Amino acid sequence: MDRKEQLFRYRCSLCGKEYDPSPEILVCPACQAKQDPKEPLRGVLEVHWDYPALRKQIDSKEGNWDVFDFLPVEREFFPPIPVGNTPLWKPFGLWKRLGVGDLYLKDDGVNPTGSLKDRASFLVAAFARKYGRSAVAVASTGNAASSMAGVGAAAGLSVRIFMPKSAPLAKRLQSLLYGAEVTLVEGTYDDAYDASLAYCHTHREVLSRNTAQQPLTIEGKKTVALEIYRDLGRAPRRVYLSAGDGVILGGVYRGFEDLLRLGMIESMPEIVAVQAEGSSAIARALQKGSFDRGVPASTVADSISVEIPRNGYLAIQKLNAYGGRVTLVSDREILKAQKKLASGAGLFSEPAGAAAFAGFLKDLEVRQESGEGGSSGAKGGPSVAEGTSRGKQGHSEGPTVILLTGNGLKDVEAGLKALSSTNLDREGGLG
């Protein structure tokens, strides 16, 4: 069987130039030369497959393929930790309370370290093992940090983390217990990201897992889309997900793109990226056609609190190509959604995950007020901004999937904010 590196190349998402896969290649050098530090990353690389060869491999499984067949690293290098294959289920209690049908929750909070970020860390760790790298570095508000630390521990890797001092305590604790070396940075996630880039630049033996800069972060996260397709037996009508840096957004598009190019689905689901009002760089750029500079980010959903979305250019490119849209929600709406999700479905999601549900609820309210009813397959709700093309999606019916990206226990303080002091006394006995 062909080695995986014979089946793909890295392709620049801006200029289209291709590169052989290597730990030394992170972003397109030609586009990176034009990089402004106050804008999203230029020259983000995507894995571009030899699709006929990949299709041949998939067909050889006679219907028994799994998501790992779509990854660009051989199984022998996978870390010994069970990442992915998370539950996709129907929240019947919520169906009844909301008056909707054909709604699914994809709960990535049950991954080993409690977030979807494990998917990216898993593939980066496998890549490091394949190429003999023993150390990885990453910047994070907390989830990517604890993820890389945990997966790295299973893989026998040394992990260096840069995170803002404001990162939730549980995420810092996870990273330290997993054995990572943690540097707390004054300032924001963007400051931590810059510190991590500088560290990787001066320590060439360390593999970068910095989001978007490392091509395999997008490729790893695409597996959630492949699982949704596999478990539904078809493409969904619509997927709601929260967006900060735009890498999960890019990964979900990437997974469905693979399925499109392999002829396994006929059209792209509608992707609804939900951003916090206080951290809405992608929404503003989709609306205006350019990214603002120097607009501070602030939201209770720390995992999507980003001033400079590092995968911003690619995120906008995908939204425009496939007619995706962005919906904004307030912190209050996020916390209300977190409470409703917990009490209605028994699922405690961190605010970034609950943001996706908040976006769904906002759309649902508009549809019901307009008389379209509660069908999850009905026309989408209020969009702050929409992509320019509507021609490559076409699911007129089918299920809606809400992607929940992290466990609520990773940020308990935010969960407390979801309850008033009266509710705490009455419902939880914490007073």
N, C-alpha and C positions, 0 to 999 in steps of 0.2 A: 504493500500500500504506500502511496505517496506520503512523504512527510508534509506536515501542514504548511510549512513555509514555501512549498512548491505550488500551493493552491491560492495564494493571495499575495498582494503587495499593499503597501501603504499608499494612499492617494490623498493629495492635498485638497481640502474642501473649498479652497479659494481659487487656486490656479490650475488644479488638475494634475500637477506633476506627480510622478510615482517614484517610490523608493522601496528598496528591499527592506524587509523587517529586520530591526536590530535594536538592542538596548540603547545605542547611541543616537538613534533617530527618534525624536519626540514630536517636533513640529517642523513644517516645511521651512528649510533655511532661507529660501528666497523670499518667502512672505514674512518670515520672522524679522528679516532685515529692515522691514518697514514698520516694526512694532512700536506703538506708543504705549508707555506703561499705564496710562489711564484709559485704555480701551480694552475690549475683550481680546483674547488671543487670536492672532493672525496665523493662518497656516495650520489649523487643526487637521490632523491626519485621520482618515477613516480606513478601516480594513476593506479592501476591494478584492472580492473573491473571483476566481475563475469559476463562474456559476455552472457551466456545463459539467466541469469536473466535480464540483460540490454536489450537483444534482445526481450524478452517477453514484457517488458515495451514499447519499441519502436513499436513493432507490434500492441500493444493494441491501438495505436493512429491511426491505419488504414490509414497510409500515411500522417497524419497531425502532425507529430513530428516537434519539433523545436530544435535548438541547446542547449537550456537550459535543455532538457531531458538528455543530455550527461554530465551534470555538477554534481559534487559530493556534492552539497549543495542544500537544498530544496528551492523552490521559495519564501517561506514566509520570507526568510532572505535576499533576493536580495535588494540592495539599490534602492531607487526610482529615478533612472536616466537611460535614454535610451541608453545603450551601445550596440554596435554591429549592425547587420543588415545594414551594410554599402553597398554602391552601387558597383555592379560589372557590368561594361559596356564596350561597344565596342567603341573605339576612332576612328571613321570613318575618321576624318581628318588625323590622324597619319597613318591609313591604306594606304590612298592615297599617302601621302608624302613618306612613307617608302617602299611601294610596298609589303606589307604583308597582310595576311588574318588570320582570326580566332584568333585575339589578344584581350584580355580583360585586363582592369585595375580594380584592387580591391582597392578602395580608403578609407583607414582607417583614413585619415586625417579629416573626417567629424564626428568622434567620439566626445563626449561632450568636452573633453579637447584638442582635436586635434591630437590624436595619437592612434595607436594600443594598447599602454600600458594600455588603459582603460579596455581592456578585462581582463587583469591580476588583475588590481586593483579592478574591480567589484567583481571578485570571492573571492579575499582575504578579501574584506570588508564584503561580505556575510558570509564567514567563521568566521570572527571576531564577527559578530553579533550573529551567532549561538552559539558560545562558550563564549559569554559574555565578550569579550575583548573590551575595549573602546579606545585603543590607538594602533597605527601602526607606525612603523619606516621603512625608506627606504633610500638607497643611489642611486644617479642618476646623469647623466649628465644634466638632466632637464626634459625629457619626463615622466619617471616613477614618478618623484617628483611631477610635476604638475598634473599628472594623479591621483596619490594616494591622493593628496590634494583635488582635485575636487570631486572625487568619495567619499572620506572620509567625505567631508563636507555634501554631500547628505545623507550619511549613519549615520551622527551624531557622527563620530569618531574624536578623536584627532590624528593629524598626525605630526610626527617629521621627518625632512628631512635633509640629509647630501648631499651636492653637491659641486663640485669644484668651486672656485671663477671664473673660466673661463666660467662657464655655460652661455648660451645666456640670455640676459636680459629679453626677453619675457617669458622664462620659469621660471626664478626667480620671475618675477612679477606675473605670474599666481599662483605660489605656495603661495606667500604671500597674494594675494587677496582672495584665497580660505580659508585662515585662518591658514595655517600650520606654525609650528615653524621651521625656516630654519637656519641651521648651514652651513656657507660657509667654505670649507676646502682648505687649501693651498695644491697645488699639483694637482694630476690627479683624474679621476674617481676611479681608484683603491685605492687611499688614502681615498676617501670618503666612498668607500665600506667597507674598514677596520674599519673606524671610526663608521659606522653604526653597523657593527657586534659587536664591542666592547660595544656600547651603549645597544644593545639588550641583550648582555650577562650579563650586570649589572642591567638591568631593565626587569626582567623576565615577568612582567605583560604586557609588550608591545609586540604585535605580529609583527614578522619580515615579511616584504614584499620584502626583498632583493632578487634580481633575482637569480634564480636557487636554492638558499638556501631554499626558500619557495616553496614547491612542487606545490602549486596552481598557481604560475606564469606561469609555462609551461601548466598546465591544462586549465587555462583561455585563453591563447593565441591560443589553438587548435581550438577555435570556429571559427576562420577565415577560416580554412580549411573546416570545416563542412558547413559554409555558401557558400563557393565556390562550393562545391559538390551540395548542395541544389539548388543553383541558376542556375547552368549549367545543372542540371539533370543528371550529370555524372562526373567522375573524369577528370581533365584536363590532357593533355599530359605532360605539363611542368609548373613549377612554379618558377619564379624568385623572390628572396627576398634578402634584405641586411642582413648582419650578423656581429655582434660585439661580444657580450657575448655568443651568440648561443642559447638563450632561445626562440626567435621567430622561429628560425630554428627547435628547438626541439618541439615547440608547433605545428607547421605545420605538421611535421612528426607524431606527436601524434594524431592529428585529423584524418589524413588519415589512421593511424594504427587502430584506433577504427573502421573506416568504413570497413577496410580489415577484421578484426576479427569478425565483425558482418555479413560478407558476402554481404555487400552493394556495394563494388567495388571488382574487380578481381585482380588489381595490383596497385603498388605504382607509382604515378606520378614521373617524374624526377624532383628532387629539385635542383635548381641551387642557391647556396649561393654566393652572391656577396660581396666581401670585398674591402675596400680601400687599395691601395698599402701600405699606411703608417700605417695601422692597420690590419695586416693579419695573426694573430697568428693561427687561425684555418686552413687557407690554408697551412701554413708552417708545421703544425703538421700533416695534412693529407698526405702531401708529404713525410715528414721525419719519421713519426711514433712516434714522441715525441714533447712535447712543449718546445720552447725556454724559457729562463729565462732572464729577464732584458732587453728585447728589447722594447724601448719606442714606444708609439703609437702617431701618429700625422696625423690628416686629417681634412679637412673642414667639414666633416660629423661627427659632435660631438657625435651624438647618437650611432655611431658604433666605436668610438675611445676608444679602450680597449687594455690594455697591457696584462692582464691576463683574458682570457675569462672564466668566472665562470662556464659556462655550457659546457666547452670545451670537456671534456671526453665524455659526452653524445652526443654532436654534432658529434664528430668523429665516435662514435659508430653507430649513425643513418646513416651517410653518407656512411660508409662502408657496413652496412647491406643492404642498398637499392640502392647502386650504384649512390649516389648523387655526385655532383661535386662543385668545388669552382672556381670562376672567379675573377680576380683582376682588378680593374679600378683605374685610377689616379684621383686626385682631379680635374684636368682639365676636364677629361671625365665626372665626376660627375656633374660639373657645366654646361657643355655643354648640358648634358642630362636634367638637371633641366630646362634650357631655352627652349629646344626643346619640352619638355613635356608641359610647360606652353603655348608656342606659338602654338603648334600643337594640343593640346587637351583641352586647357583652364583649366589645372589642375596645381596648384602651390604646389609642394611638397618640403618638406625640403630636404637637401642634402642626408640624410640617405635613404629616400624613393627613391629619384632620382638615387641613386647608383644602385638599382635593375634595373631600366630602362637603365642605362649606361651599365650594364652587358649584357642586352638583345641586345642593339645596337652593342656592341662589337662582340657578337656571330653572329648577323645578317650580319655584314660586312664580317666576315670570310666565312659564308655560301654563300654569294653572290659572293665573289671573287673565291670561289671554284666551282661555277657554280650550286649550289644547289638551288638557287633562294631564294625568300623571304618568303616561307611558314613557318609559325610559328611551324608547326609540323615536320619540317625537322630535320635532325640529329643535335645535339648540337654543339656549337662552341668551342673556345679555352678554355681549362681547365688548370688551374695551377695545380690542383690535383683532382683526382677522387677516389671515394670509391672503395673498392675491389670487391664487388659483383654486378653483373648485372642481377641476376636471378629473383628478386622479383618485377621488374618493366617490363611493356610490352606494354605500349600504343604506337602503331605505328602511330597513327593519333589522332587528337583532338586539342582542343584549348590550347594556351599558356596564362597563367595569370601572370601579373606583380603586385606584392604586394607593394603598396605604403603606408608607415607606419606612415607618419606624415605630417602635414600641413606646408607649406612654411612660413606662418606668424609667426611660432614659432622661426624662425631664419632669420630675414630680412637681417641682415648683410651678411649672406652667399648668399642670393638672389642678393644682390648688386654686389657681386663678379662674379656672373654669367653673368653680363653685363659689357662691356668695357665702359669707360667714353664716348666714341663716341656714343655707343648705348644708353646710358642714355640720352644724349642730344637729339638724334634723335627720339628715341622711347618713352621715358617716360617723357621728359620735366623736368628732375630733375636737370639739370645743371644750 
